[in-house]
Amino acid sequence: MCLGLIELRAAMEHYATGFDADRLSCDDAQTVVGEASAMEHMAATVKALAAARAAEATQWKAHGHRSAEEELARRTGTSLQGAREALALGRRLAEQPEVADAARRGQLSTGQAAAISEAVDADPKAAEDLIEAAQAGGSLAELKNQCAEVKAAATDLEARRQAIHRRRHLRGWTDANGEWHLVGSGNPENGAQIMAALGPLAERAFRDARASGRREHPNAYRFDALVELAMAATGTSSASPDLPVEPDAPAPACSPDLFGGTEPDVSGCAPAAPQDRPPPAQPHNGHPAPPDRHRPDPGPADAANGAPKGGRRGRGGRARVQRGAPVKLLVRVDLDAFLRGFPTDGETCELVGYGPISVSAVQDLLKDGDPFIAAILTKGRQLLGVAHLGRQPTAHQRSALQWLYPSCAAQGCPEPADHLQFDHRHDWSQTHITLFDWLDSLCRHDHAKKTRYGWSLVDGVGKRPFVPPTDPRHPRYKPARDGPP
């Protein structure tokens, strides 16, 4: 077996050293890309399986390495994390013949094989469906979302939440090039709060950059937002984050009562009415009580009534305190799952854009985080369709669209929800009605293709093919007529 591999490598080396892409036609180049990708996938699968087998021995100790992963990283010239992932994939594939067979044939990339094998490890019955999804031509991001749903359905979400909480971490370091890095992990509801807090600041940085004629990647503005947030929190900057302020008008609170009834509903709800500030914490065992991490420093007091200077006042003149990130977080939860306390087969509880979460996480968001929550209540995948005469979707329709399209509706496009545009299937200038069932969400690129070149989503709901006017699946496809025009 090893001799055949050595001969195969020699043949590949001979082909690669004589390869000249400039001598290929564009069509031939596409063929080469496909064939080379398949061989790359096969080679990565063979390497992972062989590495897992080699790691069963303890030769890495004799070679002075700390682990089998470190020896593999040194031998292959990859990172320690890459070696760790390759070994984990090889060990899983050894127990999953159906996934391993597809990977050996080059039908799965390394990323696809890793995502599928992790999901199949949680639910072996899902192998066939996930392999078919990978071969259907969708994006890796879409496949990972489907795999996450499979793992969530086969996992105790409450136990997973506790385990992730125990593993939470945040680490920063500076590399040899002088570039600072930050990496961390934790539960998705905590990550959503962080990203929500950065959102308004990043948007302001974007507007400032656009006004001065600068164009940078959105991630650059998020970094600037993080720096500004840290400087404001430590008092090193005179500028405070201009986060939205809670409105004076009372709004319905997010509570279990809102979710009552037996029919599916699409409900956006604002933060619960703020509670009075509790009395100062008393010292415990001679030590001062720790500060409340949820509440900002009140700042200079207003001489009139002791309210924070410039802050909003609630009933009785008391200062309102905004807790949590004051932007919308979108939760999709099946009504029965919320009332029961956990989802069962076919039910969903997820934070849109972040994946499945436990029902207790939803309850904590409503109770403690106090963000603006838009809750999409469903029965299976059933939603209410709401129509109005304006051109833009209503707040309820927007929330429902954000649930239905966490990424661009065009199959194969992973563009996330915060970069999407609402699209009318039927031109509003002709219908003058905005019906939920007639709305889709497209990224700017695909929206421009529809507007300028007539591309369209095929009939249906959710993720589906996005085709040109010449495709027979196009809703307004007209076959070419024989003869001169």
Buried (B, 14 or more C-beta within 10 A) or exposed (E): EEEEEEEEEEEEEEEEEEEEEEEEEEEEEEEEEEEBEBEEBBBBBBBBBBBBEBBEEEEBEEEEBEBBBBBBBBBEEBEBEBBBBBBBBBBBBEEBEBBBBBBBEBBBBBBBBBBBBBBBBBBEEBBEBBBEBBEEEBBBBBBBBBBBBBBBBBBEBBEBBBEBEEEEEEEEEEEEEEEEEEEEEBBBBBBBBBBBBBBBBBBBBBEEBEEEEEEEEEEBBBBBBBEBBEBBEEEEBEEBBEBEEBEEEEBBBBEEEBBEEEEBBBBBBBBBEBEEEEEEEEEEEEEEEEEEEEEBEBEEEBEEEEBBEEBBBBEEEBBBBBBBBBBBBBBBBBBBBBEEEBBEEEBBBBBBBBBBBBBBBBBBBBEEBBBBBBBBBBBEEEBBEBEBEEEEBBEBBBBBBBBBBBBBBBBBBBBEBEEBEBBBBEEBEEEEBBBBEBBBBBBEEBBEBBEEEEBBBBEEEEBBBBBEEEEEBBEEBEEEEEEEE
